[in-house]
Amino acid sequence: MVNDSYMDLLNNVGESKFSAKRCVQCGEVVDPVILRNRGTRQEPMTASSALV
């Protein structure tokens, strides 16, 4: 893993630059937000909940 800097071109407010780690073998990018979201259990979306 190497440290990389990225720029969020779609974000209109707040911080547009952020740091993350990138795997030099597979290219996977991870940052604190990705790691936090991976740790959060989400309920599967059903067709009825998608329409709400």
C-alpha positions in Angstrom: 0.0 0.0 0.0 1.2 3.5 -0.9 -0.1 6.9 0.1 -1.9 8.8 -2.7 -3.7 12.1 -2.9 -7.1 12.3 -4.7 -9.4 15.1 -5.8 -13.2 14.7 -5.6 -14.4 16.5 -8.8 -18.1 15.8 -8.1 -18.2 17.4 -4.6 -19.4 21.0 -4.7 -18.9 21.8 -1.0 -16.3 21.0 1.6 -13.0 19.4 1.2 -12.2 18.3 -2.4 -8.8 16.8 -1.8 -8.3 13.7 0.3 -5.6 11.1 1.1 -6.0 7.4 0.7 -3.9 4.3 0.4 -3.7 2.4 -2.9 -2.5 -1.1 -3.4 0.3 -1.3 -6.0 -0.7 -4.8 -7.0 -4.5 -4.6 -7.5 -5.2 -0.9 -7.4 -7.7 -1.0 -4.5 -8.1 2.4 -2.9 -9.1 2.7 0.8 -9.6 5.7 3.0 -11.3 6.1 6.5 -14.8 6.6 4.9 -14.5 3.3 2.9 -13.2 1.4 6.0 -16.0 2.8 8.2 -18.7 1.9 5.6 -17.3 -1.6 5.3 -17.7 -2.0 9.0 -21.3 -0.9 9.0 -23.9 -3.6 8.5 -26.6 -2.6 6.0 -29.9 -4.3 5.5 -30.5 -5.7 2.0 -32.7 -3.4 -0.1 -36.0 -5.0 -1.3 -38.2 -3.8 -4.1 -40.8 -2.4 -1.7 -38.2 -0.4 0.3 -36.7 1.0 -2.9 -40.0 2.6 -3.9 -40.3 4.5 -0.6 
